[in-house]
């Protein structure tokens, strides 16, 4: 038996193309204006392709976040009856804007982003 003589190196992650990274960044940013539409389309197109697991994962993450935001919008709409919904809608819009921008920046530099406070509805 031979014992490896060097330090252990974990298996490296697959190399992600710049096109996939750019499309993932656009998918995260599109949530600001288009909500669930773009993440849903990107995820449905790439979810079964083995060479696009990175892109499908990022699209699924963006889709889960936008679905959570959509549920929160519905709750805010109902809460407008007692007038707090107007304030919460403004806060929710800022939260969506900030998290989408942070996700896009993180995906373009590090490659991955996981939204906090997100319901994992699509798995």
N, CA, C and O atoms as a MOPAC input file, in Angstrom:
PM7 MOZYME 1SCF
protein

 N      0.81800 1    -1.17800 1     0.00000 1
 C      0.00000 1     0.00000 1     0.00000 1
 C      0.86800 1     1.25000 1     0.00000 1
 O      1.86800 1     1.34100 1     0.71100 1
 N      0.46400 1     2.18000 1    -0.79700 1
 C      1.21700 1     3.42800 1    -0.80600 1
 C      0.37200 1     4.52300 1    -0.16800 1
 O     -0.83300 1     4.61900 1    -0.40200 1
 N      1.01300 1     5.32300 1     0.62000 1
 C      0.34800 1     6.42900 1     1.30000 1
 C      0.69700 1     7.69700 1     0.54500 1
 O      1.86900 1     7.95700 1     0.27400 1
 N     -0.31900 1     8.49200 1     0.20300 1
 C     -0.01100 1     9.73500 1    -0.50800 1
 C      0.87900 1    10.63100 1     0.34000 1
 O      0.69500 1    10.76300 1     1.55100 1
 N      1.83300 1    11.23300 1    -0.32000 1
 C      2.83100 1    12.00100 1     0.41400 1
 C      2.53800 1    13.49400 1     0.50700 1
 O      3.17700 1    14.18700 1     1.29800 1
 N      1.61300 1    14.00100 1    -0.25800 1
 C      1.35000 1    15.44200 1    -0.23200 1
 C      0.16000 1    15.77600 1     0.64600 1
 O     -0.52900 1    14.88800 1     1.14700 1
 N     -0.07200 1    17.06400 1     0.82700 1
 C     -1.23600 1    17.47400 1     1.60500 1
 C     -2.51900 1    17.13800 1     0.83300 1
 O     -2.53200 1    17.08400 1    -0.39700 1
 N     -3.58000 1    16.91700 1     1.58500 1
 C     -4.86300 1    16.58800 1     0.96700 1
 C     -5.42000 1    17.81700 1     0.26400 1
 O     -5.47100 1    18.90700 1     0.83500 1
 N     -5.82800 1    17.62900 1    -0.96000 1
 C     -6.48000 1    18.70200 1    -1.68900 1
 C     -7.90100 1    18.24300 1    -2.01400 1
 O     -8.09000 1    17.20900 1    -2.65400 1
 N     -8.88500 1    19.00000 1    -1.57800 1
 C    -10.25800 1    18.60400 1    -1.86200 1
 C    -10.54600 1    18.71200 1    -3.35100 1
 O     -9.90400 1    19.49700 1    -4.04900 1
 N    -11.49700 1    17.93800 1    -3.84500 1
 C    -11.81800 1    18.04000 1    -5.25900 1
 C    -12.29500 1    19.44600 1    -5.59900 1
 O    -13.05400 1    20.06100 1    -4.85000 1
 N    -11.84700 1    19.92900 1    -6.71500 1
 C    -12.20100 1    21.29500 1    -7.09400 1
 C    -13.60800 1    21.32500 1    -7.68400 1
 O    -14.10000 1    20.32800 1    -8.21100 1
 N    -14.24400 1    22.49500 1    -7.58100 1
 C    -15.56200 1    22.68400 1    -8.15400 1
 C    -15.43300 1    22.77600 1    -9.66800 1
 O    -14.40500 1    23.21800 1   -10.18200 1
 N    -16.46900 1    22.36300 1   -10.37800 1
 C    -16.40100 1    22.47900 1   -11.82500 1
 C    -16.25400 1    23.93700 1   -12.25300 1
 O    -16.77400 1    24.84400 1   -11.60300 1
 N    -15.56600 1    24.13900 1   -13.31600 1
 C    -15.33100 1    25.48900 1   -13.82100 1
 C    -16.62700 1    26.00900 1   -14.44500 1
 O    -17.25800 1    25.33600 1   -15.26100 1
 N    -17.00100 1    27.20500 1   -14.04600 1
 C    -18.22900 1    27.82000 1   -14.54200 1
 C    -17.85200 1    28.80400 1   -15.63700 1
 O    -16.95600 1    29.62900 1   -15.46100 1
 N    -18.54600 1    28.71200 1   -16.77600 1
 C    -18.23100 1    29.61100 1   -17.88600 1
 C    -18.68100 1    31.03000 1   -17.55000 1
 O    -19.56600 1    31.23500 1   -16.71900 1
 N    -18.06900 1    31.98400 1   -18.19700 1
 C    -18.43200 1    33.38000 1   -17.94300 1
 C    -19.85000 1    33.67500 1   -18.42800 1
 O    -20.53200 1    34.53600 1   -17.87200 1
 N    -20.29300 1    32.96200 1   -19.46700 1
 C    -21.66600 1    33.15500 1   -19.93900 1
 C    -22.67300 1    32.71100 1   -18.88600 1
 O    -23.67100 1    33.39200 1   -18.64800 1
 N    -22.40900 1    31.56200 1   -18.25300 1
 C    -23.29800 1    31.08100 1   -17.19000 1
 C    -23.29500 1    32.03600 1   -16.00500 1
 O    -24.34100 1    32.31000 1   -15.41600 1
 N    -22.13200 1    32.53400 1   -15.66300 1
 C    -22.03100 1    33.47100 1   -14.53900 1
 C    -22.76900 1    34.77200 1   -14.85300 1
 O    -23.45300 1    35.31800 1   -13.98800 1
 N    -22.63600 1    35.27300 1   -16.08700 1
 C    -23.33600 1    36.49700 1   -16.47900 1
 C    -24.84600 1    36.29200 1   -16.49900 1
 O    -25.60300 1    37.16500 1   -16.07400 1
 N    -25.28400 1    35.12800 1   -16.99900 1
 C    -26.71600 1    34.84800 1   -17.02700 1
 C    -27.27000 1    34.69800 1   -15.60800 1
 O    -28.40000 1    35.10500 1   -15.33800 1
 N    -26.48500 1    34.11900 1   -14.70900 1
 C    -26.89800 1    34.01000 1   -13.30900 1
 C    -27.00700 1    35.39800 1   -12.68700 1
 O    -27.92900 1    35.66200 1   -11.91500 1
 N    -26.08000 1    36.27700 1   -13.01400 1
 C    -26.11700 1    37.63800 1   -12.49200 1
 C    -27.35800 1    38.37400 1   -13.00500 1
 O    -28.02200 1    39.07100 1   -12.23800 1
 N    -27.67100 1    38.22700 1   -14.28300 1
 C    -28.85800 1    38.86000 1   -14.86600 1
 C    -30.12900 1    38.27600 1   -14.26000 1
 O    -31.10700 1    38.99200 1   -14.04200 1
 N    -30.11000 1    36.96500 1   -13.98700 1
 C    -31.26600 1    36.32000 1   -13.37100 1
 C    -31.54900 1    36.90900 1   -11.99600 1
 O    -32.70500 1    37.16000 1   -11.65400 1
 N    -30.50800 1    37.13100 1   -11.20900 1
 C    -30.70000 1    37.73700 1    -9.88700 1
 C    -31.18500 1    39.18000 1   -10.01300 1
 O    -32.08700 1    39.59200 1    -9.28300 1
 N    -30.60000 1    39.94900 1   -10.92500 1
 C    -30.98400 1    41.35900 1   -11.08000 1
 C    -32.38700 1    41.52500 1   -11.64800 1
 O    -33.05900 1    42.51100 1   -11.34500 1
 N    -32.83700 1    40.58700 1   -12.46000 1
 C    -34.14500 1    40.71400 1   -13.09800 1
 C    -35.28400 1    40.67000 1   -12.09100 1
 O    -36.38900 1    41.13100 1   -12.37600 1
 N    -35.01500 1    40.11500 1   -10.91600 1
 C    -36.04900 1    40.06200 1    -9.89900 1
 C    -36.51000 1    41.42600 1    -9.44000 1
 O    -37.62100 1    41.55500 1    -8.92500 1
 N    -35.69500 1    42.44400 1    -9.61000 1
 C    -36.05400 1    43.79600 1    -9.19000 1
 C    -37.25700 1    44.29200 1    -9.98500 1
 O    -38.15900 1    44.92000 1    -9.43000 1
 N    -37.26800 1    44.01000 1   -11.27600 1
 C    -38.32000 1    44.53300 1   -12.14000 1
 C    -39.34700 1    43.46900 1   -12.52100 1
 O    -40.54900 1    43.73400 1   -12.53000 1
 N    -38.87200 1    42.27200 1   -12.83300 1
 C    -39.76400 1    41.25900 1   -13.40200 1
 C    -40.19100 1    40.17300 1   -12.42400 1
 O    -40.94800 1    39.27600 1   -12.79900 1
 N    -39.73300 1    40.23100 1   -11.20100 1
 C    -40.16000 1    39.25500 1   -10.19900 1
 C    -39.74000 1    37.83400 1   -10.51400 1
 O    -38.55800 1    37.56300 1   -10.72400 1
 N    -40.69700 1    36.93200 1   -10.54900 1
 C    -40.39300 1    35.51000 1   -10.70500 1
 C    -40.23300 1    35.08100 1   -12.15700 1
 O    -39.83000 1    33.94500 1   -12.40600 1
 N    -40.52900 1    35.93100 1   -13.11000 1
 C    -40.60100 1    35.51400 1   -14.51800 1
 C    -39.26000 1    35.00100 1   -15.04100 1
 O    -39.18300 1    33.86200 1   -15.50100 1
 N    -38.22400 1    35.79900 1   -14.98300 1
 C    -36.92200 1    35.40000 1   -15.53800 1
 C    -36.29500 1    34.23300 1   -14.77200 1
 O    -35.82200 1    33.28800 1   -15.40400 1
 N    -36.27300 1    34.26300 1   -13.42400 1
 C    -35.72000 1    33.10000 1   -12.72400 1
 C    -36.47400 1    31.80700 1   -13.04500 1
 O    -35.86300 1    30.74300 1   -13.15300 1
 N    -37.79000 1    31.89400 1   -13.19600 1
 C    -38.58000 1    30.70600 1   -13.52300 1
 C    -38.22700 1    30.17800 1   -14.90400 1
 O    -38.06200 1    28.97100 1   -15.07900 1
 N    -38.10900 1    31.05400 1   -15.87800 1
 C    -37.77100 1    30.63700 1   -17.24200 1
 C    -36.37800 1    30.02000 1   -17.28700 1
 O    -36.19100 1    28.95500 1   -17.87700 1
 N    -35.39800 1    30.67900 1   -16.66900 1
 C    -34.02400 1    30.15800 1   -16.68000 1
 C    -33.96400 1    28.81300 1   -15.96800 1
 O    -33.29900 1    27.89300 1   -16.44500 1
 N    -34.64300 1    28.68500 1   -14.84200 1
 C    -34.62400 1    27.42200 1   -14.10600 1
 C    -35.29800 1    26.31400 1   -14.90300 1
 O    -34.78300 1    25.19700 1   -14.95100 1
 N    -36.43800 1    26.59500 1   -15.53000 1
 C    -37.13700 1    25.56500 1   -16.30900 1
 C    -36.32300 1    25.10900 1   -17.51900 1
 O    -36.36100 1    23.93400 1   -17.88400 1
 N    -35.60000 1    26.01600 1   -18.13200 1
 C    -34.79400 1    25.65800 1   -19.30400 1
 C    -33.58900 1    24.81800 1   -18.91000 1
 O    -33.24000 1    23.88000 1   -19.62600 1
 N    -32.94400 1    25.12900 1   -17.78800 1
 C    -31.66000 1    24.51700 1   -17.44900 1
 C    -31.70100 1    23.48800 1   -16.33100 1
 O    -30.65700 1    22.92900 1   -15.99700 1
 N    -32.85100 1    23.21200 1   -15.73800 1
 C    -32.89300 1    22.34100 1   -14.56600 1
 C    -32.51200 1    20.89600 1   -14.84800 1
 O    -32.00900 1    20.22200 1   -13.94800 1
 N    -32.72700 1    20.39800 1   -16.03700 1
 C    -32.42900 1    19.00300 1   -16.35700 1
 C    -31.10400 1    18.81100 1   -17.08600 1
 O    -30.73600 1    17.67700 1   -17.39300 1
 N    -30.39400 1    19.87000 1   -17.36500 1
 C    -29.12000 1    19.76800 1   -18.07300 1
 C    -27.98600 1    19.59500 1   -17.07500 1
 O    -27.82000 1    20.41000 1   -16.16800 1
 N    -27.21500 1    18.54300 1   -17.24000 1
 C    -26.12400 1    18.26800 1   -16.29800 1
 C    -24.98000 1    19.26100 1   -16.44000 1
 O    -24.23900 1    19.48000 1   -15.48200 1
 N    -24.82000 1    19.86200 1   -17.60400 1
 C    -23.73500 1    20.82300 1   -17.79100 1
 C    -24.10400 1    22.22500 1   -17.29700 1
 O    -23.26700 1    23.12700 1   -17.31500 1
 N    -25.33200 1    22.40800 1   -16.86300 1
 C    -25.79700 1    23.72400 1   -16.39600 1
 C    -26.28500 1    23.67300 1   -14.94900 1
 O    -27.21500 1    24.39500 1   -14.58900 1
 N    -25.67500 1    22.83700 1   -14.11800 1
 C    -26.12800 1    22.72100 1   -12.73100 1
 C    -25.90400 1    24.01700 1   -11.95000 1
 O    -26.71200 1    24.37500 1   -11.09300 1
 N    -24.82600 1    24.70800 1   -12.24000 1
 C    -24.55500 1    25.98400 1   -11.56700 1
 C    -25.65500 1    26.99400 1   -11.88300 1
 O    -26.20900 1    27.62600 1   -10.98400 1
 N    -25.95800 1    27.13400 1   -13.14900 1
 C    -26.95600 1    28.11100 1   -13.58500 1
 C    -28.33900 1    27.74100 1   -13.05300 1
 O    -29.08600 1    28.61700 1   -12.61600 1
 N    -28.68300 1    26.47200 1   -13.08600 1
 C    -29.97600 1    26.03100 1   -12.55900 1
 C    -30.06300 1    26.28300 1   -11.05500 1
 O    -31.11800 1    26.66900 1   -10.55200 1
 N    -28.97800 1    26.07100 1   -10.34700 1
 C    -28.96200 1    26.31400 1    -8.90400 1
 C    -29.14200 1    27.78100 1    -8.56700 1
 O    -29.89500 1    28.12100 1    -7.65400 1
 N    -28.46200 1    28.65000 1    -9.28900 1
 C    -28.59900 1    30.09100 1    -9.04300 1
 C    -29.99400 1    30.58000 1    -9.42900 1
 O    -30.56900 1    31.42200 1    -8.73900 1
 N    -30.53700 1    30.05900 1   -10.52400 1
 C    -31.88800 1    30.44200 1   -10.93800 1
 C    -32.91700 1    29.96500 1    -9.91200 1
 O    -33.88400 1    30.67000 1    -9.62600 1
 N    -32.70700 1    28.76400 1    -9.35900 1
 C    -33.61100 1    28.24100 1    -8.33400 1
 C    -33.54200 1    29.09700 1    -7.07600 1
 O    -34.56700 1    29.35800 1    -6.44600 1
 N    -32.35200 1    29.53100 1    -6.71000 1
 C    -32.19200 1    30.39300 1    -5.53600 1
 C    -32.90700 1    31.72900 1    -5.75500 1
 O    -33.60300 1    32.21400 1    -4.86300 1
 N    -32.73600 1    32.32500 1    -6.94400 1
 C    -33.41000 1    33.58300 1    -7.25400 1
 C    -34.92700 1    33.38800 1    -7.30400 1
 O    -35.68200 1    34.25400 1    -6.86200 1
 N    -35.36800 1    32.25800 1    -7.83900 1
 C    -36.79800 1    31.96500 1    -7.90800 1
 C    -37.39900 1    31.81700 1    -6.51400 1
 O    -38.47200 1    32.35600 1    -6.24700 1
 N    -36.73300 1    31.10600 1    -5.63700 1
 C    -37.22200 1    30.95500 1    -4.26800 1
 C    -37.32600 1    32.30200 1    -3.56400 1
 O    -38.29600 1    32.56100 1    -2.85100 1
 N    -36.33000 1    33.15700 1    -3.76300 1
 C    -36.36800 1    34.47800 1    -3.13100 1
 C    -37.51800 1    35.31100 1    -3.68000 1
 O    -38.23900 1    35.95700 1    -2.91900 1
 N    -37.69000 1    35.29900 1    -4.99100 1
 C    -38.76000 1    36.09800 1    -5.59300 1
 C    -40.14000 1    35.56200 1    -5.22500 1
 O    -41.08500 1    36.34200 1    -5.10400 1
 N    -40.27400 1    34.25800 1    -5.04500 1
 C    -41.55100 1    33.70500 1    -4.56700 1
 C    -41.83100 1    34.15500 1    -3.12900 1
 O    -42.97300 1    34.44700 1    -2.77400 1
 N    -40.78300 1    34.20600 1    -2.31300 1
 C    -40.93200 1    34.70400 1    -0.94800 1
 C    -41.34600 1    36.17500 1    -0.95500 1
 O    -42.20600 1    36.58100 1    -0.17400 1
 N    -40.74800 1    36.96200 1    -1.82000 1
 C    -41.10800 1    38.38100 1    -1.95500 1
 C    -42.55300 1    38.51500 1    -2.43800 1
 O    -43.28200 1    39.38900 1    -1.97000 1
 N    -42.97200 1    37.65600 1    -3.37200 1
 C    -44.34300 1    37.69700 1    -3.87200 1
 C    -45.34400 1    37.40500 1    -2.75900 1
 O    -46.37000 1    38.07700 1    -2.65500 1
 N    -45.05700 1    36.42000 1    -1.93900 1
 C    -45.92400 1    36.10800 1    -0.79800 1
 C    -45.97700 1    37.29700 1     0.16100 1
 O    -47.03900 1    37.63400 1     0.68600 1
 N    -44.83300 1    37.92300 1     0.38200 1
 C    -44.79800 1    39.09600 1     1.26700 1
 C    -45.58500 1    40.26000 1     0.66900 1
 O    -46.22800 1    41.00700 1     1.40700 1
 N    -45.54500 1    40.42900 1    -0.65300 1
 C    -46.32800 1    41.48500 1    -1.31200 1
 C    -47.81600 1    41.25900 1    -1.09700 1
 O    -48.56700 1    42.19900 1    -0.83700 1
 N    -48.23400 1    40.00800 1    -1.20700 1
 C    -49.65700 1    39.69100 1    -1.00200 1
 C    -50.06800 1    40.01200 1     0.43400 1
 O    -51.13800 1    40.57100 1     0.67000 1
 N    -49.21400 1    39.65500 1     1.38600 1
 C    -49.50000 1    39.97000 1     2.78500 1
 C    -49.56600 1    41.48100 1     2.99600 1
 O    -50.44500 1    41.97200 1     3.70500 1
 N    -48.64200 1    42.21700 1     2.38600 1
 C    -48.65200 1    43.68400 1     2.50600 1
 C    -49.91300 1    44.26700 1     1.88100 1
 O    -50.48400 1    45.22000 1     2.40900 1
 N    -50.34400 1    43.70600 1     0.76900 1
 C    -51.54700 1    44.19600 1     0.10500 1
 C    -52.76400 1    44.03600 1     1.01700 1
 O    -53.61200 1    44.92400 1     1.10400 1
 N    -52.83500 1    42.88000 1     1.69900 1
 C    -53.92700 1    42.64800 1     2.63300 1
 C    -53.82000 1    43.60100 1     3.83100 1
 O    -54.83300 1    44.09200 1     4.32800 1
 N    -52.60300 1    43.85600 1     4.28600 1
 C    -52.40800 1    44.72600 1     5.44900 1
 C    -52.64300 1    46.20500 1     5.14700 1
 O    -52.61200 1    47.02700 1     6.06300 1
 N    -52.87400 1    46.55500 1     3.90000 1
 C    -53.19400 1    47.94800 1     3.58700 1
 C    -54.51100 1    48.37900 1     4.20700 1
 O    -54.77700 1    49.57200 1     4.35500 1
 N    -55.32800 1    47.40900 1     4.56700 1
 C    -56.59900 1    47.72100 1     5.22400 1
 C    -56.34400 1    48.46900 1     6.52800 1
 O    -57.08700 1    49.38900 1     6.87200 1
 N    -55.29900 1    48.08300 1     7.25600 1
 C    -54.98400 1    48.76800 1     8.51200 1
 C    -53.81100 1    49.74100 1     8.35000 1
 O    -53.19000 1    50.14700 1     9.33100 1
 N    -53.52500 1    50.10100 1     7.12000 1
 C    -52.56900 1    51.13900 1     6.73300 1
 C    -51.09700 1    50.80500 1     6.96400 1
 O    -50.23700 1    51.54800 1     6.49200 1
 N    -50.77600 1    49.74500 1     7.65400 1
 C    -49.36000 1    49.39400 1     7.83200 1
 C    -48.78600 1    48.76900 1     6.55800 1
 O    -47.57000 1    48.74100 1     6.36700 1
 N    -49.65300 1    48.27900 1     5.70400 1
 C    -49.21100 1    47.64800 1     4.46100 1
 C    -48.45400 1    48.59400 1     3.55200 1
 O    -47.53600 1    48.17200 1     2.84800 1
 N    -48.82600 1    49.87400 1     3.55600 1
 C    -48.12400 1    50.85500 1     2.72200 1
 C    -46.67000 1    50.99400 1     3.14500 1
 O    -45.77000 1    51.02300 1     2.30700 1
 N    -46.45000 1    51.08000 1     4.44200 1
 C    -45.08900 1    51.17500 1     4.97000 1
 C    -44.31000 1    49.89100 1     4.68300 1
 O    -43.15500 1    49.94200 1     4.26100 1
 N    -44.94400 1    48.74900 1     4.91200 1
 C    -44.26100 1    47.46800 1     4.68500 1
 C    -43.92700 1    47.24500 1     3.21300 1
 O    -42.91400 1    46.62000 1     2.89900 1
 N    -44.76500 1    47.74600 1     2.31000 1
 C    -44.46200 1    47.62400 1     0.87200 1
 C    -43.19500 1    48.39300 1     0.51700 1
 O    -42.37800 1    47.92000 1    -0.27300 1
 N    -43.03400 1    49.56800 1     1.09500 1
 C    -41.82600 1    50.35400 1     0.83700 1
 C    -40.59100 1    49.63200 1     1.37000 1
 O    -39.56000 1    49.56900 1     0.70100 1
 N    -40.70700 1    49.09200 1     2.57900 1
 C    -39.59500 1    48.33800 1     3.16500 1
 C    -39.28400 1    47.10100 1     2.33100 1
 O    -38.12000 1    46.78600 1     2.08800 1
 N    -40.32000 1    46.40800 1     1.89700 1
 C    -40.13700 1    45.19900 1     1.09000 1
 C    -39.46500 1    45.51300 1    -0.24300 1
 O    -38.62400 1    44.74500 1    -0.71100 1
 N    -39.82800 1    46.62800 1    -0.85100 1
 C    -39.20500 1    47.01100 1    -2.11800 1
 C    -37.70600 1    47.27000 1    -1.92700 1
 O    -36.89200 1    46.85500 1    -2.75100 1
 N    -37.35100 1    47.95100 1    -0.84600 1
 C    -35.93600 1    48.22200 1    -0.56100 1
 C    -35.18500 1    46.91900 1    -0.28300 1
 O    -34.06100 1    46.73800 1    -0.75200 1
 N    -35.79700 1    46.02200 1     0.47100 1
 C    -35.16600 1    44.72600 1     0.76300 1
 C    -34.93000 1    43.94800 1    -0.53200 1
 O    -33.85400 1    43.38300 1    -0.73100 1
 N    -35.92500 1    43.91800 1    -1.40500 1
 C    -35.77900 1    43.21500 1    -2.68600 1
 C    -34.66300 1    43.84200 1    -3.51700 1
 O    -33.83200 1    43.12900 1    -4.07900 1
 N    -34.64200 1    45.15100 1    -3.59400 1
 C    -33.61300 1    45.85600 1    -4.35800 1
 C    -32.21200 1    45.54900 1    -3.82800 1
 O    -31.31200 1    45.21300 1    -4.59800 1
 N    -32.03500 1    45.66300 1    -2.53000 1
 C    -30.70700 1    45.47000 1    -1.93400 1
 C    -30.23700 1    44.02800 1    -2.09200 1
 O    -29.10100 1    43.78900 1    -2.50300 1
 N    -31.09900 1    43.06900 1    -1.76900 1
 C    -30.67900 1    41.67300 1    -1.84400 1
 C    -30.41500 1    41.22200 1    -3.28400 1
 O    -29.51400 1    40.41700 1    -3.51900 1
 N    -31.18100 1    41.72800 1    -4.24200 1
 C    -30.92500 1    41.36100 1    -5.64400 1
 C    -29.58600 1    41.91900 1    -6.12200 1
 O    -28.85600 1    41.24000 1    -6.84400 1
 N    -29.26400 1    43.13100 1    -5.73100 1
 C    -27.98500 1    43.73100 1    -6.11700 1
 C    -26.83300 1    43.00300 1    -5.44000 1
 O    -25.82200 1    42.71400 1    -6.08000 1
 N    -26.97600 1    42.70300 1    -4.14700 1
 C    -25.93000 1    41.96800 1    -3.43400 1
 C    -25.71600 1    40.59100 1    -4.07400 1
 O    -24.57900 1    40.14900 1    -4.24300 1
 N    -26.81300 1    39.92200 1    -4.42700 1
 C    -26.70700 1    38.59900 1    -5.05100 1
 C    -25.98900 1    38.68500 1    -6.39200 1
 O    -25.14200 1    37.84600 1    -6.69600 1
 N    -26.31900 1    39.68500 1    -7.18900 1
 C    -25.67500 1    39.83100 1    -8.49400 1
 C    -24.18300 1    40.10800 1    -8.35000 1
 O    -23.37400 1    39.54500 1    -9.08700 1
 N    -23.82000 1    40.96200 1    -7.41700 1
 C    -22.39800 1    41.26200 1    -7.19900 1
 C    -21.66000 1    40.02600 1    -6.69900 1
 O    -20.55900 1    39.72600 1    -7.16100 1
 N    -22.26200 1    39.31400 1    -5.76000 1
 C    -21.62100 1    38.12600 1    -5.20600 1
 C    -21.46100 1    37.02700 1    -6.26400 1
 O    -20.43100 1    36.35500 1    -6.31300 1
 N    -22.47700 1    36.84900 1    -7.10600 1
 C    -22.40000 1    35.83000 1    -8.16100 1
 C    -21.33600 1    36.19800 1    -9.17900 1
 O    -20.63100 1    35.32300 1    -9.68000 1
 N    -21.21100 1    37.47700 1    -9.49100 1
 C    -20.20600 1    37.86800 1   -10.47900 1
 C    -18.78900 1    37.73300 1    -9.94400 1
 O    -17.85200 1    37.55700 1   -10.72200 1
 N    -18.61400 1    37.81400 1    -8.61400 1
 C    -17.25300 1    37.71400 1    -8.06800 1
 C    -16.95700 1    36.33900 1    -7.47100 1
 O    -15.97200 1    35.70200 1    -7.84500 1
 N    -17.80000 1    35.87800 1    -6.54800 1
 C    -17.53700 1    34.59900 1    -5.87200 1
 C    -18.13800 1    33.41000 1    -6.59800 1
 O    -17.57800 1    32.31400 1    -6.56200 1
 N    -19.26300 1    33.60900 1    -7.25100 1
 C    -19.88500 1    32.51700 1    -7.97300 1
 C    -21.16300 1    31.99900 1    -7.36200 1
 O    -21.99200 1    31.45000 1    -8.08700 1
 N    -21.37200 1    32.14600 1    -6.05400 1
 C    -22.57600 1    31.61400 1    -5.41700 1
 C    -23.15400 1    32.63800 1    -4.45400 1
 O    -22.43100 1    33.44300 1    -3.86700 1
 N    -24.48700 1    32.58900 1    -4.30200 1
 C    -25.14400 1    33.41700 1    -3.29500 1
 C    -26.37700 1    32.68500 1    -2.79200 1
 O    -27.12300 1    32.09700 1    -3.57500 1
 N    -26.58500 1    32.72000 1    -1.50500 1
 C    -27.77000 1    32.13000 1    -0.87600 1
 C    -28.46800 1    33.23300 1    -0.09300 1
 O    -27.91200 1    33.79900 1     0.84900 1
 N    -29.71000 1    33.52700 1    -0.50600 1
 C    -30.47700 1    34.59300 1     0.12600 1
 C    -30.84400 1    34.21400 1     1.55700 1
 O    -31.22200 1    33.07400 1     1.82400 1
 N    -30.73300 1    35.17300 1     2.47500 1
 C    -31.23500 1    34.90600 1     3.82900 1
 C    -32.76100 1    35.10300 1     3.85100 1
 O    -33.32000 1    35.75100 1     2.96600 1
 N    -33.41000 1    34.55200 1     4.84300 1
 C    -34.84500 1    34.72700 1     5.06000 1
 C    -35.68900 1    34.30200 1     3.85000 1
 O    -36.67400 1    34.96300 1     3.52000 1
 N    -35.31100 1    33.21500 1     3.19700 1
 C    -36.01700 1    32.76500 1     2.00900 1
 C    -36.70400 1    31.43800 1     2.26600 1
 O    -36.11600 1    30.52400 1     2.84500 1
 N    -37.94500 1    31.33600 1     1.83400 1
 C    -38.64500 1    30.06200 1     1.87900 1
 C    -38.13900 1    29.20600 1     0.72500 1
 O    -38.13900 1    29.66300 1    -0.41800 1
 N    -37.72000 1    28.00600 1     0.98800 1
 C    -37.23100 1    27.11200 1    -0.07200 1
 C    -38.41300 1    26.33200 1    -0.63400 1
 O    -38.61100 1    25.16500 1    -0.29600 1
 N    -39.19000 1    26.97100 1    -1.48500 1
 C    -40.38900 1    26.36400 1    -2.03900 1
 C    -40.07900 1    25.45800 1    -3.22000 1
 O    -40.72100 1    24.42200 1    -3.39300 1
 N    -39.10200 1    25.83900 1    -4.03500 1
 C    -38.68700 1    25.04300 1    -5.18300 1
 C    -37.41900 1    24.31200 1    -4.78600 1
 O    -36.43000 1    24.92800 1    -4.38900 1
 N    -37.45900 1    22.99700 1    -4.89800 1
 C    -36.26200 1    22.23900 1    -4.50900 1
 C    -35.80000 1    21.31800 1    -5.61000 1
 O    -34.80700 1    20.61000 1    -5.44600 1

